[in-house]
Amino acid sequence: TNIVDREDVSFVEIHNFLRDRTRSIRQDFTYQGIRDALCIDLHEQAVRFHIDSEHRLCQEDAENFSSKQNLEQLDKCLISLREMYREHREENPHLSFEFEPEIQSYFATTHCDPRTICGLMKELP
């Protein structure tokens, strides 16, 4: 069973547990300078988790779920991923990432300033 599908624990508890664990792992990657495929995969999964959490928990009281903190973590993941995609592409211009279009669309959606979106579109391969 996938941890997010457990029914014996509230999703708030699952969210808090996974948020802390993924944040800790992402920090470890940063401290150790790891930016490989595993790191990219974890960040991509974390992005989806934070989006899913925002959807599932949007009606929760502020004492149980902080949308602001969740969106901050989502933004950190998105920014890190964009940096990693760019770094890997600088090393190998023909490299592509299966989920980059999905991730870039999340970034564009969460940064709806037209100038940001225009700049983003210019960077896409």
Secondary structure as the mmCIF struct_conf table of DSSP 4:
data_model
#
loop_
_struct_conf.conf_type_id
_struct_conf.id
_struct_conf.beg_label_comp_id
_struct_conf.beg_label_asym_id
_struct_conf.beg_label_seq_id
_struct_conf.end_label_comp_id
_struct_conf.end_label_asym_id
_struct_conf.end_label_seq_id
HELX_RH_3T_P HELX_RH_3T_P1 ILE A 3 ASP A 5
BEND BEND1 GLU A 7 VAL A 9
HELX_RH_AL_P HELX_RH_AL_P1 PHE A 11 GLN A 32
TURN_TY1_P TURN_TY1_P1 GLY A 33 GLY A 33
BEND BEND2 ASP A 36 ASP A 36
HELX_RH_AL_P HELX_RH_AL_P2 ALA A 37 LEU A 57
TURN_TY1_P TURN_TY1_P2 CYS A 58 GLN A 59
BEND BEND3 GLU A 60 GLU A 60
TURN_TY1_P TURN_TY1_P3 ALA A 62 ASN A 64
HELX_RH_AL_P HELX_RH_AL_P3 SER A 67 GLU A 91
TURN_TY1_P TURN_TY1_P4 PRO A 93 HIS A 94
TURN_TY1_P TURN_TY1_P5 GLU A 98 PHE A 99
HELX_RH_AL_P HELX_RH_AL_P4 GLU A 100 THR A 110
HELX_RH_AL_P HELX_RH_AL_P5 PRO A 114 GLU A 123
#
